[in-house]
Amino acid sequence: MLGGRGRGGEGQMSSERHVDLSVVVPVLDEEESIRPLYSSLHDVLEDLSREYEVIFVDDGSQDNSFDVLEALHEEDPRHIRVIQFRRNFGKTAALAAGFKHADGDVIVTLDADLQDDPSEIPGLLNRLDEDYDLVVAWRYKRQDSLSKRVPSKVANLAVALLTGVKLHDLNCGFKAYRREVAQELKLYGELHRFIPVLAHWRGYRVGEEQVVHRPRQYGRSKYGFERLGRSFLDFLSVLFLTYFLKRPMHLFGTIGAVLFLFGVVISLYLAGLWFSGQGIGWRPLLFLGITLLIVGVQMASIGLLGEMIRNFAYEAEDEYSIRRLLS
């Protein structure tokens, strides 16, 4: 079924046949690229001899992208499914919607701008069959400007250093997932940039595969420098979610203890000065020591509150991820 204009709710999409492979394509103002992309996808997917579907998610396009998608759906309703957002909600939301409605045992995602080559899909699937759960495409000869490549390299190095997920192209949208990975991830905000980190944290095996990357043919890039700041904040969120979400006291308690300790040291130093007859009331160090003591106690209190909330919201299935069950 086509999620169309003027319908209430999200639009129900269901498939009566078993689907081996779902391809999810977020779309934002790519009217010129859609038909060439689907033509390439169709040729590649037909050769795979698998039952497949292609889910286009129109993320609030302002051009004629949805009209093109609607026409394609009418031409090939067996293979094409379309979700149309009421407005632009972002790539993370588009992927989350695509994952929710995908029926395939394996899910492939790629961008609609023709820079990702559909002929690389078999290579990703073969790599996935090597006992990986998520395979990320590595655009080893990336056809983008320096303003995109340099920040990306820096980000990849930083993420590898801080998380242990060593990938050359972390944020590449061209990926292949086992169904359970896509279904288990909780995506919101702009966390799509860190999907491999989130999957690795859940215990899934993450690999990469070199792919050809092509120059953009139509339209313009949606990437801008304003995303760098948001990406950094998102990375901090991911670090917290992956390392301290289940033990908030370890983060806030540690920070609070360090601050409180510095406050105690400063206070003892000033107390020694006071007992020796020196005045301390005018010293800025006095206010710093008091501030550190107060903030240290507050940070520890936040950690305790976090532990209480976590205990209240505890669900056993959130504590682990089962790979196999023999019974």
Secondary structure, DSSP 8 states (H G I E B T S, - for coil): ----TT-SSS-----SS--SEEEEEEESS-HHHHHHHHHHHHHHHHHTTS-EEEEEEE-S-SSSHHHHHHHHHHH-TTTEEEEE-SS---HHHHHHHHHHH---SEEEE--SSS-B-GGGHHHHHHHHTTT-SEEEEEETT--S-HHHHHHHHHHHHHHHHHH----S-TT-S-EEEEHHHHHH----TTGGGGHHHHHHHTT--EEEEEE-B----SS-----THHHHHHHHHHHHHHHHHHTTT-HHHHHHHHHHHHHHHHHHHHHHHHHHHHTT---TT-HHHHHHHHHHHHHHHHHHHHHHHHHHHHHT--GGGG---S----
